[in-house]
Amino acid sequence: MAELATIARPYAEALAGTAKPENLSKWAEQLDTLAQMASNSDVANLASNPNVSQDQLSALLLASLNSEVSPEIQSFITLLTMNHRISALPEIASQFKDIKNSREGSAEVQITTAFPMSSDEATSLVAAISKRFGNRSLKPTITVDPELIGGVRVQVGDEVLDTSVKARLEAMQAALLS
């Protein structure tokens, strides 16, 4: 996985370097759509098929976008197909989104709870997390995972705060076994 991140980083940085601030959100959405296409096993098979030209593969990927595609994105996809890097698109999209959020002073936050949260509870939790992470504007995604038993697990970038009962039990088990 680290190798894919290493491959994706220069592509994400180069694309972000060419983007104007007003293009960042649109390009991030388009990259997400392209990443979903690249993750499809049929597209992966086409990408590795010697009978499918790079132009055909680029056209297929770009056809998945419902909005107007900028010349920069078109050139970017052509570059990826020429370099046989379509499989790196999901990681490129992820890193591009991180760069975009950094420029905007925001961050994606993944909140996993054992039980559904009310909107007031979610707002309160996001406000507390925002203080913990330097008052950045947070874009929360909340999921429910009953296996946590209780508590929450919060991930902002590569930082994880896990106060779930499951994590505490696993830590207790590790302490008892050592």
C-alpha positions, 0 to 999 in steps of 0.5 A, a space after each residue: 500500500 505504501 508503494 501505491 501512495 508513493 506512486 500517487 503522490 507526485 501525480 496528486 501534487 502535480 494536478 493540485 499545482 495546476 489547479 486554480 482555487 475555484 477548480 479544486 472542488 470540481 476536480 476532486 469530484 471528478 477524480 472521485 468518479 474516475 477513481 470509482 471507475 478505475 476500481 471496477 474490475 472490468 475497467 482494470 481488465 481493460 487497462 491491462 488488455 493489450 487490444 485496448 488502446 490508451 486512447 480508448 481507455 482514456 475515452 472510457 474513463 472520461 465518458 464516466 464524467 457527467 460534467 464538462 471536463 477541463 483540458 487539464 483533467 483530460 491531459 492528466 487521464 491521458 498521462 495516466 493511461 500512457 504510464 499504465 497508472 490507472 490502478 493508482 487513481 483511487 490513491 491519487 484522488 485521495 491524496 488530491 482531496 487531502 491537498 484540497 482540504 489542506 488548502 481550504 483549512 478543512 479536513 475529512 473526519 470519519 466518525 464511527 459509532 456503536 449506535 446512531 447519533 442524533 444531529 445535536 450529538 453529532 454537531 457537539 462531537 464535531 465541535 469538540 473534535 474541531 478544537 482538538 485538531 486546531 479549529 479546522 473546518 471538519 467534514 464529517 462522515 458518520 457510520 454505525 458499527 455495532 461491533 464497537 460495543 460502545 463509544 466512538 472511533 474518530 479518524 482525521 487524516 492519519 490520526 485516530 482517536 479510538 475510545 470504543 469499548 472494543 478498543 479498550 477490551 483489545 488493549 486489556 487483552 493485550 496487556 493480560 497476554 504480555 
